[in-house]
Amino acid sequence: MGNRPAELRALLDSVAGQEGEPVDVVVVGNGAPLPDLPSGVRGVELPENLGIPGGRNVGIEAFGAGGSEVDVLLFLDDDGRLPDSGTAQTVREAFAADPELGIVSFRIADPESGATQRRHVPRLRASDPLRSSRVTTFLGGANAVRTRVFQEVGGLPDSFFYAHEETDLAWRALDAGWQIDYRSDLVLHHPTTAPSRHAVYHRMVARNRVWLARRNLPLPLIPVYLSVWLLLTLLRRPSWQAWKAWLGGFTEGWRTPCGPRRPMRWRTVWRLTRLGRPPVI
């Protein structure tokens, strides 16, 4: 977004310091001018903010159609930093060792405390962030994706703008037979933050939750999934303003087009269930 030049430079320096083959880097200015970039780093300036998935899709296409010029794409938040110079090589080895591996989710840790927020562990049993496992979704600001995944199932859903775009891609990838790993040994340092810092948080979370269900779930599971999330939202006792925004987004999710519907197969539902997160929560 153009408002963290020092943090961006620290991230780029950490990527440049990775062991093994150099990492080709593209920085997308999502509706914002780019600062001076290091030699060899490409920049793409967009005239308007396309949202998180839209900006990342532009970054994918910078490496050819569906990222076809490379085998794997890293996505890193501009205020993050790779503390371990062996991260890129570990990613290469992970994909080389497992041809079914489609997506790797990193562990996000606060640079001061080393703590990982529960919401940054992409599974229901999140009490131990140091345990790696197969999972059903991934973290958007710290991950690696095999580019064949994009070529087979498409990119991130542009219209989501913010929230749940990773789960939409993850469900499509799992339905196509790919695996997703959460790797606690792959770390991105990132300051501890609250998702509600984004002004659009409550509306987008609710709207996109409805879109996610409408796009991807078998019809019988849509009301179950959304009822569970409605109940969970109420149990969290949001403020009146937050609840009002959430309800507005929930209604918007039903009234507006959600994009193409490609319901997952029932065997994918069972696969998600065996992985510990049935697609009703």
Disulfide bonds with the S-S distance in Angstrom:
none
